[in-house]
Amino acid sequence: MKNEDLWKKLKKGDVKALGVIYDRYADMLYSYGMKMTENPELVKDCIQDLFVCLYEKRDQIATPKDIQSYLLVSLKRDICLKVSDLIKKNRMNTDIDEIKYFRIRIDMQTTIDETWIEEEQLKVLQDAINMLSPQQQEVIYLRYYKDMSVREVSEIAEIKIQTVKNVAVTAMRKLRTNKTLIELFSSDGCVLMGNG
């Protein structure tokens, strides 16, 4: 069933439609949320709260152009708000900007199991990714890992379309000119070294 049809059913109070939307996007939302904070319980709570709110306020929420982008933006804001509240309540010496510090973390074992890349190469790749700014990591993750359009990345990252393009080009250039990465991956023809 198309997302638009599911959303119409949700607006009419169809709990099954909400369940289908949840099933389609929960894993992706969790993966994205864990790049903002390393607190899995907080991310799970935020996802659950997002879907409860979605159902409770279904009459007030306009139909989004893109459900995936809408859910990611909503989750991002919710995580930032909840972490900010926790910081205030616990009087922690943490700045909210640290929560917006988006990080790509390579799942070493899964990647080794599913690809030809070895652990040593993955560590070098992770080090190279860590050299990118949080904004560059978020753009790379959404654009290339999740294969989203420039417009979708713009909405989720809350930056202009031209900025998305500029950030992506700069980040890929940094990765492609990393000497250690070139040495490790040049013989394997890694996509990072390609023209994409």
C-alpha positions in Angstrom: 0.0 0.0 0.0 1.3 3.5 -0.9 2.3 5.8 1.9 -0.3 8.4 0.9 -3.1 5.8 1.3 -1.7 4.7 4.6 -1.6 8.3 5.8 -5.2 8.8 4.8 -6.2 5.7 6.7 -4.2 6.9 9.7 -6.0 10.3 9.6 -9.3 8.4 9.8 -8.1 6.6 13.0 -6.9 3.3 11.4 -4.5 1.7 13.9 -3.4 -0.9 11.4 -2.2 1.8 9.1 -0.1 3.3 11.9 1.3 -0.2 12.5 2.3 -0.6 8.8 4.0 2.8 8.9 5.8 1.8 12.1 7.0 -1.5 10.5 8.3 0.3 7.4 10.3 3.0 9.3 11.1 1.9 12.8 14.5 0.3 12.0 15.6 3.2 9.9 14.5 5.7 12.6 16.4 3.7 15.2 19.5 3.6 13.1 19.3 7.3 12.5 18.6 8.1 16.2 21.6 6.1 17.3 23.8 8.3 15.2 22.7 11.2 17.4 23.0 9.6 20.8 24.4 6.4 22.1 21.5 5.9 24.4 19.3 3.1 22.8 16.6 3.4 25.4 16.2 7.1 24.8 16.0 6.5 21.0 13.4 3.7 21.5 11.4 5.9 23.8 11.5 8.8 21.3 10.3 6.5 18.4 7.5 5.2 20.5 6.5 8.7 21.6 6.6 9.8 18.0 4.1 7.2 16.9 1.8 7.8 19.9 1.8 11.5 19.1 1.3 10.8 15.4 -1.9 8.8 16.3 -3.1 11.2 19.0 -2.7 14.3 16.8 -3.5 12.8 13.5 -6.4 15.3 12.9 -4.0 18.2 13.4 -1.1 17.0 11.3 -1.1 17.9 7.7 -0.3 15.1 5.2 3.5 15.4 4.6 5.0 15.4 1.1 7.4 12.6 2.2 6.6 10.5 5.3 10.2 9.3 5.7 11.6 12.8 5.9 8.7 13.9 8.2 9.4 11.1 10.6 13.2 11.6 10.6 12.8 15.4 11.2 10.3 14.7 14.0 12.5 12.1 15.7 15.6 14.4 15.4 13.7 17.3 17.2 12.3 14.9 19.8 15.7 13.5 20.7 17.2 17.0 21.0 14.3 18.1 23.2 14.5 15.1 25.5 18.2 15.3 25.9 18.0 19.0 26.6 15.4 18.3 29.3 17.6 15.6 30.8 20.6 18.0 30.8 18.5 20.6 32.6 17.0 18.2 35.2 20.3 16.6 36.0 22.3 19.8 35.7 24.8 18.0 33.5 27.7 20.0 32.1 26.8 19.0 28.6 25.9 21.3 25.8 22.9 20.5 23.6 25.2 20.9 20.5 26.9 17.7 21.6 23.7 15.9 21.0 23.5 17.3 17.5 26.9 15.8 16.9 25.9 13.3 14.2 28.3 10.4 13.9 28.5 7.5 11.5 29.6 4.4 13.3 30.5 1.4 11.2 29.2 -1.9 12.5 32.4 -3.8 12.1 31.2 -7.4 12.4 28.1 -6.9 10.2 30.2 -5.2 7.5 32.9 -7.8 7.6 30.2 -10.6 7.3 28.4 -8.9 4.4 31.3 -7.4 2.4 34.8 -8.1 1.2 36.2 -5.3 3.5 38.6 -6.4 6.2 38.7 -5.1 9.8 41.9 -3.1 9.3 40.3 -1.3 6.3 37.1 -0.6 8.2 39.1 0.9 11.1 40.9 3.2 8.6 37.5 4.1 7.0 36.0 4.9 10.4 39.0 7.1 11.2 38.5 8.9 7.9 34.8 9.4 8.5 35.5 10.7 12.0 37.6 13.4 10.4 34.4 14.8 8.7 32.3 17.3 10.5 29.0 16.2 12.0 27.1 17.9 9.2 29.2 16.2 6.6 28.6 12.8 8.2 24.9 13.4 8.3 24.7 14.4 4.7 26.9 11.5 3.6 24.8 9.1 5.7 21.5 10.3 4.3 22.6 10.8 0.7 24.8 7.8 0.1 24.0 5.2 2.9 20.2 5.8 2.7 20.1 6.9 -0.9 18.0 9.9 -0.3 17.5 12.7 -2.7 19.1 16.1 -2.2 15.7 17.6 -1.4 15.1 14.9 1.3 18.5 15.5 2.8 17.9 19.2 2.8 14.6 18.7 4.8 16.0 16.3 7.3 19.4 18.1 7.9 17.5 21.4 7.9 19.9 23.1 5.5 19.5 24.5 2.0 19.6 22.3 -1.1 22.7 24.0 -2.4 24.4 23.5 1.0 23.6 19.8 0.8 25.4 19.6 -2.6 28.4 21.6 -1.3 28.7 19.6 1.9 28.5 16.3 0.0 31.1 17.3 -2.6 33.5 18.6 0.2 33.1 15.5 2.3 33.6 13.1 -0.6 36.7 15.1 -1.7 38.1 14.7 1.8 37.5 10.9 1.7 38.9 10.5 -1.8 42.1 12.4 -1.0 42.8 10.6 2.3 46.1 8.9 1.5 45.6 6.0 3.9 42.2 5.2 2.4 43.6 5.4 -1.1 46.4 3.0 -0.2 44.1 0.5 1.4 41.2 0.6 -1.1 42.9 1.5 -4.4 43.4 -2.1 -5.4 39.9 -3.0 -4.4 38.2 -0.2 -6.3 36.2 1.0 -3.4 33.2 3.3 -4.3 34.7 6.1 -2.2 37.5 6.4 -4.6 35.2 6.4 -7.6 33.6 9.3 -9.5 30.2 9.0 -7.7 
